[in-house]
């Protein structure tokens, strides 16, 4: 099914499709949002700045994926600490307003890597309730539908276009959990773009 068709689905199709966006009729699935409270950590990282300078970033804890992701965007440790104290909405607004100076190695590959890493933590055994809820979505196709034009992590409900990378990451994490829990024999992928192969990243993004 083309992504453009997903925006036309009705709520009684939720067995095969789950739209994840604020205040939707699928509100029971808002736990899939990056705003959902959970314990995650940006791991320590070493970043090369130019030819002769290396920056060592310490690990930092956050209480939701959104803030951790926004903090990852910058190498400013002071700003990272401020973002950790914000609400998810405030952190997102800071980015939308262009007030987060981007790290020099910022790229789509890096964005996908850290978003996958954070969601693996969100649904790890350290967060058993969230892990259980994700598994309960069974084989539903998870789509990050939105009305603010994010076509990288989601798809625009107004135009029906987008890559839905967050949805793909969540389905990848769900399949990974099934394997860990010995449920892979009953797992059935419903979105053929979701695979470990597509979520591998260049070695420079390993933390």
KEROPA-988011 format. One line per field, with one value per residue (C-alpha): residue number from 1; residue in three letters; x, y, z. Coordinates in pm, whole numbers, m for minus. Each point is the difference from the previous one (the first is absolute). Layout:
BEGIN
k	NUM,...
r	Ala,...
c1	X,...
c2	Y,...
c3	Z,...
***
This chain:
BEGIN
k	1,2,3,4,5,6,7,8,9,10,11,12,13,14,15,16,17,18,19,20,21,22,23,24,25,26,27,28,29,30,31,32,33,34,35,36,37,38,39,40,41,42,43,44,45,46,47,48,49,50,51,52,53,54,55,56,57,58,59,60,61,62,63,64,65,66,67,68,69,70,71,72,73,74,75,76,77,78,79,80,81,82,83,84,85,86,87,88,89,90,91,92,93,94,95,96,97,98,99,100,101,102,103,104,105,106,107,108,109,110,111,112,113,114,115,116,117,118,119,120,121,122,123,124,125,126,127,128,129,130,131,132,133,134,135,136,137,138,139,140,141,142,143,144,145,146,147,148,149,150,151,152,153,154,155,156,157,158,159,160,161,162,163,164,165,166,167,168,169,170,171,172,173,174,175,176,177,178,179,180,181,182,183,184,185,186,187,188,189,190,191,192,193,194,195,196,197,198,199,200,201,202,203,204,205,206,207
r	Unk,Unk,Unk,Unk,Unk,Unk,Unk,Unk,Unk,Unk,Unk,Unk,Unk,Unk,Unk,Unk,Unk,Unk,Unk,Unk,Unk,Unk,Unk,Unk,Unk,Unk,Unk,Unk,Unk,Unk,Unk,Unk,Unk,Unk,Unk,Unk,Unk,Unk,Unk,Unk,Unk,Unk,Unk,Unk,Unk,Unk,Unk,Unk,Unk,Unk,Unk,Unk,Unk,Unk,Unk,Unk,Unk,Unk,Unk,Unk,Unk,Unk,Unk,Unk,Unk,Unk,Unk,Unk,Unk,Unk,Unk,Unk,Unk,Unk,Unk,Unk,Unk,Unk,Unk,Unk,Unk,Unk,Unk,Unk,Unk,Unk,Unk,Unk,Unk,Unk,Unk,Unk,Unk,Unk,Unk,Unk,Unk,Unk,Unk,Unk,Unk,Unk,Unk,Unk,Unk,Unk,Unk,Unk,Unk,Unk,Unk,Unk,Unk,Unk,Unk,Unk,Unk,Unk,Unk,Unk,Unk,Unk,Unk,Unk,Unk,Unk,Unk,Unk,Unk,Unk,Unk,Unk,Unk,Unk,Unk,Unk,Unk,Unk,Unk,Unk,Unk,Unk,Unk,Unk,Unk,Unk,Unk,Unk,Unk,Unk,Unk,Unk,Unk,Unk,Unk,Unk,Unk,Unk,Unk,Unk,Unk,Unk,Unk,Unk,Unk,Unk,Unk,Unk,Unk,Unk,Unk,Unk,Unk,Unk,Unk,Unk,Unk,Unk,Unk,Unk,Unk,Unk,Unk,Unk,Unk,Unk,Unk,Unk,Unk,Unk,Unk,Unk,Unk,Unk,Unk,Unk,Unk,Unk,Unk,Unk,Unk,Unk,Unk,Unk,Unk,Unk,Unk
c1	0,134,63,m246,m277,68,m156,m330,m31,m277,26,m153,308,216,70,227,86,77,40,215,m64,m123,m374,m90,m277,284,84,41,319,155,252,175,75,349,m166,m92,175,277,359,255,367,210,318,348,131,325,m33,280,m12,225,337,158,m279,m205,m299,m95,m368,m109,m315,m314,m336,m339,m360,m129,130,m88,229,283,m23,m8,302,190,m28,248,346,m65,2,m161,m287,m35,m45,m266,m187,m2,m202,m256,m333,m2,m212,249,293,m173,m83,362,101,m279,103,356,146,197,342,46,301,241,m61,m381,m148,m302,206,83,m362,m118,273,m73,m378,33,234,m235,m309,183,57,m359,m135,273,m61,71,m338,m217,m339,100,161,m324,m210,219,m32,m377,m10,69,42,m155,175,119,m22,117,m274,23,m137,317,185,252,65,327,m105,m367,m236,m210,m370,m81,193,32,374,290,266,m153,343,m123,m272,254,237,m278,m95,366,28,m321,139,326,m189,m189,330,133,m315,m4,m307,167,m160,m340,121,m136,132,m270,226,258,246,64,313,324,179,m156,79,375,214,355,252,55,m345,72,9
c2	0,343,238,245,m251,m28,338,m126,m293,m1,m69,m348,m96,31,m374,57,367,217,372,165,369,231,23,m257,m259,m242,170,m333,m38,325,m199,m47,372,124,220,m304,m9,m261,m29,26,95,164,m207,143,107,116,248,124,376,95,m168,65,8,m276,62,m256,11,m168,m212,194,m122,120,m79,m28,m69,344,192,m249,26,380,6,m235,257,231,m37,286,m173,297,m1,m377,44,268,m220,m280,228,105,m156,m197,272,269,m203,m52,370,89,m204,131,356,m74,53,m325,39,m320,m224,1,m368,39,m218,m214,m312,135,94,m351,m156,195,m28,m377,m19,206,m199,m326,136,121,m349,m193,m227,305,138,m316,170,185,m316,m191,270,1,m378,34,195,m343,33,345,237,295,333,333,210,372,334,207,m125,m245,m228,m147,m172,m2,76,307,m71,299,m127,m371,6,m89,m258,m105,m75,9,m250,m221,21,m98,m300,m101,26,m201,m278,6,m40,m295,m167,73,m142,m307,119,37,m318,170,343,125,323,223,271,m148,287,m86,m207,m7,46,340,112,m59,311,107,m86,366,7,m284,111
c3	0,m89,289,m155,69,372,79,m140,240,261,371,m37,m202,311,m7,m299,40,301,m52,265,42,274,75,m266,23,64,329,179,m199,107,202,m336,m4,81,264,213,338,17,117,m281,m13,m265,21,27,m337,m156,m285,m222,m49,m287,m44,337,256,158,225,264,96,325,26,89,129,m124,87,m356,m350,m137,235,m44,m377,6,232,m231,m278,172,152,245,339,173,m247,32,375,m55,m247,258,231,m262,m85,m327,m158,102,m132,m334,m25,69,m303,m222,86,m112,347,12,m168,m196,48,m298,m78,1,m273,m83,75,344,64,m84,211,318,m40,m30,298,219,m95,68,351,33,m68,178,299,217,m111,16,m35,m316,m136,61,m167,m309,m33,36,m327,m155,m378,m35,m236,211,m178,144,m158,70,m114,36,m306,145,m296,131,322,m95,m283,m62,46,m218,m301,78,m65,225,85,334,145,361,m81,m176,297,242,m213,m19,380,38,m221,194,329,m144,m80,349,159,m222,m188,m339,m133,9,m106,m329,m153,m145,m135,m234,37,364,39,193,m331,m55,354,m17,11,m82,272,84,160,241,363
***
